[in-house]
């Protein structure tokens, strides 16, 4: 059977009808005139391609060296703050506080301080963090010609936490100082490692003031949005100051952060409580203010075990526990419980460390045993672990820290812990005939059911994934926890 071509309603084949329609198209934009047909359409297409090629060539010619921007100093931080603090919302705002607080805690971890205080004015969003550590060095840095204090506050990747820890006793708080050796470090372990934190806080603050006490002298300098607004001043330290220490006061730049963002007391209380658990015996103090006047802390500051108590209850422990204080404290007046209470200070202190942490995690659960605590050191990595199972919960609560930084996205230490727990429980179950050799092994979810656990590792050279340090990447830590 012969196939009949599809025809239009005028009896012409469809292809002929299409060609006629194309010839009747009006294509002025393509440079084709009516009636050119398929040839005209092809010519118009070539003409359009030529125009596009010419436009691309012109754009390439316009894109030259003058379009390559070189951001200097702290300008990159203000240009892209999210890269350094995570966001311009609440998370980023609190990250500024964590950066300054972590520097103070690094002094505690190194054994150079035992007291840290935090003041937050909820009305003006002004924060003050003080410690009784060594104090940021103030002598002239050979590479910048500026004081070490100004260098660490205005130069990215300048700090005392690179290299080895051979000279750890000589460098100071936060971002260290001006050791003559390029490979020396001010710290054996630290939460800071990029030399970025405090300079980022400076860049994103409308105003920042630093006070350092070293060698009987009080040093002061002020900054705004990363730039010095005063020179470094020096005067004899007052009698009511620590022998050494650092105090940083800053007010975040409102133009950087989203409208309505403010500090959350519960978030700050939670962080200070964690740090007290992780740094056994250290005293951390919090005072909340509104327009300079103390206000009551939220209920979260009370009823949280030995690490979080009223000022009156903890004043005696705080005063007797400070090993470094030889003169009256500039962090807070610990002379009496009544003075602490009157000033609105709330004290966080944990004498039993991680044991108290898991007890606090299980405070509302029916626990099956006392907390199991273990610690070990291998290949320079210190590991502390506390575990406790409860009968009335089906989920697990495992939290991990690296150099007192909470790794909310986990990492090698958490992976190693989970693997080791699963293998150990299955091995013990079969050894004690609770599981037969032919029985399938318990899964990790079964093993961790009802478990509250805390793992804290101290790593000389931590590999955090990014400046916000939410995940630890050191493979050697996983090996130590999985064996």
C-alpha positions in Angstrom: 0.0 0.0 0.0 1.4 3.4 -1.0 1.6 5.9 1.8 -0.3 9.1 1.2 1.5 12.3 2.4 -0.2 14.2 5.2 -1.9 17.2 3.5 -3.1 20.5 4.7 -6.8 21.4 4.3 -5.8 23.1 1.1 -4.5 19.8 -0.3 -0.8 20.7 -0.2 1.7 18.4 1.6 2.4 19.4 5.2 6.1 20.2 4.5 5.1 22.6 1.7 2.6 24.3 4.0 5.3 24.7 6.7 7.7 26.2 4.2 5.1 28.7 3.2 4.4 29.6 6.8 8.1 30.2 7.4 8.4 32.5 4.3 5.6 34.6 5.8 7.3 35.0 9.2 8.4 38.6 10.0 11.9 38.4 11.6 13.2 41.9 11.8 15.2 41.1 15.0 17.2 38.5 13.1 17.9 40.7 10.2 15.7 38.6 7.8 13.0 40.1 5.6 9.6 38.6 5.0 9.5 36.0 2.2 13.1 34.8 2.6 12.0 31.3 3.6 14.3 28.7 5.1 17.4 30.3 3.6 16.5 33.6 5.2 15.9 31.9 8.6 19.3 30.2 8.4 21.0 33.5 7.5 19.2 35.2 10.4 20.4 32.4 12.8 24.0 32.9 11.6 23.7 36.6 12.0 22.4 36.2 15.6 25.3 33.8 16.4 27.7 36.5 15.1 26.1 39.1 17.3 26.4 36.8 20.4 30.0 36.1 19.6 30.7 39.8 19.3 28.9 40.5 22.6 30.9 37.7 24.3 34.2 39.1 23.0 33.3 42.6 24.2 32.4 41.2 27.7 35.7 39.4 27.8 37.5 42.5 26.8 35.8 44.5 29.5 36.7 41.9 32.2 40.3 42.7 33.1 42.6 43.2 36.0 40.7 46.2 37.2 37.7 43.8 38.0 39.9 41.7 40.4 39.4 43.0 43.9 42.1 42.6 46.5 40.6 42.8 50.0 43.2 43.8 52.6 43.3 43.7 56.4 39.9 42.8 57.9 37.9 43.9 54.9 37.2 40.3 53.8 35.5 39.7 57.2 33.1 42.6 56.8 32.5 41.7 53.2 31.6 38.1 53.9 31.0 37.7 57.6 29.1 34.4 57.2 32.4 32.7 56.1 33.9 33.5 59.6 31.0 33.3 62.0 28.4 31.1 60.2 25.6 33.6 59.7 24.4 37.1 60.3 21.7 35.8 62.6 21.6 34.6 66.2 24.2 31.9 65.5 26.7 34.4 64.2 26.1 36.9 67.0 26.8 34.3 69.7 29.8 33.1 67.8 31.5 36.4 68.5 31.1 35.8 72.2 32.3 32.2 71.8 35.5 33.4 70.1 36.4 35.7 73.0 35.3 33.2 75.6 37.3 30.3 74.0 40.4 32.4 74.1 39.9 32.8 77.9 39.2 29.1 78.3 42.4 28.2 76.4 44.3 29.9 79.2 42.4 27.7 81.7 43.2 24.5 79.7 46.8 25.5 79.7 46.8 25.9 83.5 47.5 29.6 83.3 44.1 30.7 84.6 41.3 29.4 86.8 38.7 32.1 86.6 36.7 33.5 83.7 33.8 36.0 83.9 31.2 37.0 81.3 29.0 40.1 81.5 26.2 40.7 78.9 24.2 43.9 78.8 21.0 42.7 77.1 19.9 46.3 76.3 23.0 47.6 74.7 24.3 44.2 73.5 27.7 44.9 75.1 29.7 41.9 76.2 32.7 41.8 78.5 34.9 38.6 78.9 37.7 38.7 81.5 40.2 36.1 82.7 43.1 35.8 85.1 45.5 34.3 82.6 48.8 35.6 81.3 47.4 38.5 79.3 47.9 39.2 75.6 51.5 40.2 75.0 52.0 43.9 74.4 55.6 44.1 73.3 56.4 45.1 69.6 56.0 42.3 67.1 59.0 42.0 64.8 57.0 41.2 61.7 54.4 44.1 61.9 56.3 46.7 63.9 53.1 47.1 66.0 52.4 45.8 69.5 51.5 42.1 69.7 48.1 43.2 71.1 47.3 45.4 68.1 48.7 42.7 65.7 46.4 39.9 66.9 43.4 42.2 66.8 43.9 43.7 63.4 45.7 41.0 61.3 44.0 37.8 60.2 46.0 34.6 60.9 48.2 36.2 63.5 48.3 34.3 66.8 50.1 32.2 69.3 48.5 28.9 68.5 50.5 27.7 65.5 53.4 25.3 65.7 54.8 23.5 68.7 54.2 24.2 72.4 57.8 24.5 73.5 57.4 28.0 74.7 53.9 27.7 76.0 54.7 29.4 79.3 55.9 32.6 77.8 53.1 33.7 75.4 49.9 35.2 76.5 46.1 34.9 76.3 44.0 34.6 73.2 46.1 34.8 70.2 49.5 34.7 71.8 52.4 36.9 71.1 55.8 37.6 69.9 58.0 34.6 70.4 61.3 34.8 68.6 60.7 31.3 67.1 58.4 31.1 64.2 57.5 27.5 65.1 56.8 28.1 68.8 53.3 28.2 70.2 51.8 29.7 73.3 49.6 26.6 74.0 49.9 22.9 74.2 46.2 22.5 73.2 43.7 25.2 72.3 40.3 25.8 70.8 41.7 28.5 68.6 44.0 27.5 65.9 43.5 29.7 62.8 44.7 33.0 64.3 41.3 34.5 63.2 38.9 34.6 66.1 39.5 37.8 68.0 40.4 39.8 64.9 37.0 38.7 63.4 35.3 39.9 66.5 37.1 43.2 66.2 36.1 43.6 62.5 32.5 43.0 63.3 32.2 45.2 66.4 31.1 48.8 66.4 33.5 49.2 69.3 36.0 47.0 71.1 38.1 47.7 74.1 41.0 45.6 75.5 42.6 45.8 78.9 45.7 43.7 79.7 47.5 43.4 83.0 51.1 42.2 82.7 54.1 42.8 84.9 52.3 45.2 87.2 51.2 47.4 84.3 47.8 48.0 82.9 47.6 48.3 79.1 44.6 49.7 77.2 43.6 50.1 73.5 40.3 50.7 71.7 39.1 49.7 68.2 36.2 50.2 65.9 35.2 47.9 63.0 38.7 46.5 62.9 40.7 49.7 63.1 42.5 51.2 66.1 40.8 54.3 67.5 43.5 54.9 70.1 47.1 54.0 70.7 48.2 51.5 73.3 48.3 53.2 76.7 50.2 52.0 79.7 50.0 52.8 83.4 50.6 51.0 86.8 48.0 48.4 87.5 45.5 49.2 90.2 45.6 47.3 93.5 42.3 45.5 92.8 43.6 43.9 89.6 44.9 40.4 89.0 48.6 40.0 88.7 47.9 39.2 85.0 44.9 38.8 82.8 42.9 40.0 79.8 39.5 41.8 79.6 37.8 42.3 76.2 34.6 44.4 75.9 32.9 44.6 72.6 29.6 45.7 71.0 28.6 44.0 67.8 28.1 46.2 64.7 24.3 46.3 64.2 24.7 46.9 60.5 26.3 43.4 60.0 23.6 41.4 61.7 19.9 40.8 60.9 17.4 43.1 62.5 16.1 42.1 65.9 19.0 39.7 66.6 20.0 39.7 70.3 22.0 37.6 72.8 20.0 34.8 74.4 20.7 34.3 78.1 19.8 30.6 78.0 22.3 30.0 75.2 25.0 31.7 77.1 24.2 29.9 80.4 24.2 26.5 78.5 27.7 27.2 77.1 29.2 28.3 80.4 27.7 25.3 82.1 29.3 23.0 79.5 32.7 24.7 79.9 32.6 24.3 83.7 32.0 20.5 83.2 34.9 20.3 80.7 37.3 22.3 82.8 37.2 20.7 86.2 37.7 23.0 89.1 37.6 26.2 87.0 35.3 29.1 88.1 33.1 30.6 85.4 30.9 33.6 86.3 28.0 35.2 84.5 26.3 38.5 85.1 23.3 39.7 83.0 22.7 43.4 82.9 20.1 45.8 81.4 21.3 49.3 81.0 24.1 48.6 83.4 21.9 47.1 86.2 22.0 43.4 87.1 19.0 41.3 86.2 18.0 37.8 87.4 19.3 35.0 85.2 16.7 32.7 83.7 15.6 29.5 85.5 18.1 27.6 83.4 20.9 28.9 85.6 19.5 27.2 88.6 18.8 23.5 89.5 21.5 22.3 87.1 23.7 20.4 89.6 26.9 21.4 91.2 28.1 23.3 88.2 25.4 25.9 88.2 24.3 27.4 91.5 23.3 30.6 93.1 26.1 33.1 93.8 25.7 32.7 97.5 26.0 28.9 97.3 29.1 29.0 95.2 30.9 32.0 96.6 32.9 30.1 99.1 34.1 27.5 96.6 35.0 30.2 94.1 37.0 32.2 96.6 38.8 29.2 98.0 39.4 27.6 94.6 41.3 30.3 92.9 45.0 29.4 92.9 46.2 32.4 91.0 44.5 35.2 92.9 47.0 37.0 95.2 45.1 40.3 95.1 41.5 41.2 94.9 39.8 39.9 91.7 39.1 42.2 88.7 36.9 39.4 87.3 34.5 39.6 90.2 34.6 40.4 93.8 34.7 37.0 95.6 35.3 38.4 99.0 31.9 37.3 100.3 28.8 35.5 99.2 26.7 38.6 99.9 28.8 40.8 97.6 28.5 38.2 94.8 24.7 38.0 95.2 24.4 41.8 95.4 26.4 42.2 92.2 24.2 39.6 90.4 27.0 37.0 89.7 26.1 33.4 88.9 28.9 30.9 89.3 29.5 27.7 87.4 31.9 25.3 88.8 32.3 21.5 88.6 34.6 19.7 90.9 33.9 16.3 89.3 34.0 17.3 85.7 32.5 14.9 83.2 30.9 12.8 85.9 28.8 15.7 86.8 28.0 16.3 83.2 26.4 12.9 82.5 24.6 13.2 85.9 23.2 16.5 84.8 22.2 15.0 81.4 20.3 12.2 83.2 18.8 14.5 85.9 15.2 13.6 84.9 15.8 9.9 84.1 15.9 6.7 86.1 19.6 5.7 85.9 20.8 2.1 86.0 24.2 2.8 87.5 26.7 5.4 88.7 28.6 7.2 85.8 31.4 5.2 84.3 34.5 7.5 83.8 37.6 6.7 81.9 40.5 8.7 80.6 43.7 8.0 78.6 46.5 9.7 76.7 48.1 8.3 73.6 50.0 9.9 70.7 49.7 13.3 72.5 45.8 13.1 72.5 44.1 13.2 75.8 40.7 11.6 76.0 38.1 11.8 78.7 34.8 9.8 78.6 31.8 9.5 80.9 28.9 7.1 80.3 25.6 6.4 82.0 22.6 4.3 80.9 19.0 5.1 82.0 16.0 2.7 81.9 13.3 5.1 81.0 14.4 6.6 77.7 14.8 4.9 74.3 17.1 7.5 72.7 20.7 8.3 73.3 22.4 11.6 74.2 26.0 11.7 73.1 27.9 15.0 73.0 31.5 15.6 71.9 34.1 18.2 72.4 37.5 18.9 71.1 39.7 21.3 73.1 36.5 22.4 74.9 34.8 23.3 71.5 31.5 21.6 71.1 31.5 19.7 67.8 27.8 19.8 67.0 28.3 17.9 63.7 30.4 15.2 65.3 33.7 14.1 63.8 36.3 11.4 64.2 36.1 11.3 68.0 32.4 10.6 67.9 32.7 8.0 65.1 35.4 6.2 67.0 33.3 6.2 70.2 30.3 4.7 68.5 32.3 2.0 66.8 34.2 1.1 70.0 31.0 1.0 72.1 29.2 -1.3 69.7 32.2 -3.7 69.4 32.8 -3.7 73.1 29.2 -4.4 74.2 28.9 -7.2 71.7 32.1 -8.7 72.8 31.1 -8.6 76.5 27.7 -10.0 75.7 29.1 -13.1 73.9 31.8 -13.6 76.5 29.2 -13.6 79.3 26.9 -15.9 77.3 24.2 -13.2 77.0 24.5 -13.7 73.2 25.1 -17.0 71.6 27.8 -17.2 68.9 25.0 -17.9 66.3 23.0 -14.9 67.4 23.2 -11.7 65.3 25.3 -8.9 66.9 23.5 -5.9 68.5 23.3 -2.9 66.4 24.8 0.4 67.4 21.3 1.8 68.0 20.5 -1.1 70.4 23.8 -0.6 72.3 23.2 3.2 72.8 19.6 3.0 73.8 19.1 5.0 77.0 22.8 6.2 77.0 24.0 9.6 78.1 27.6 10.1 77.2 30.2 12.8 77.0 33.6 12.6 75.2 36.2 15.3 75.5 39.4 15.1 73.6 42.4 17.5 73.8 44.3 17.5 70.6 47.6 19.4 70.0 46.9 20.0 66.3 43.1 19.8 65.8 41.7 19.7 62.3 38.4 21.5 62.5 36.2 21.8 59.4 36.0 25.5 59.1 36.3 28.5 61.4 33.0 27.7 63.2 34.6 24.3 64.2 31.5 22.2 64.2 33.3 19.0 63.2 36.6 17.4 64.1 38.5 15.7 61.3 41.7 14.2 62.9 41.9 10.6 61.8 44.2 9.6 64.7 41.5 10.5 67.2 39.2 8.0 65.6 41.8 5.4 65.9 42.4 6.0 69.6 38.7 5.9 70.4 38.0 2.8 68.3 40.7 0.7 70.0 
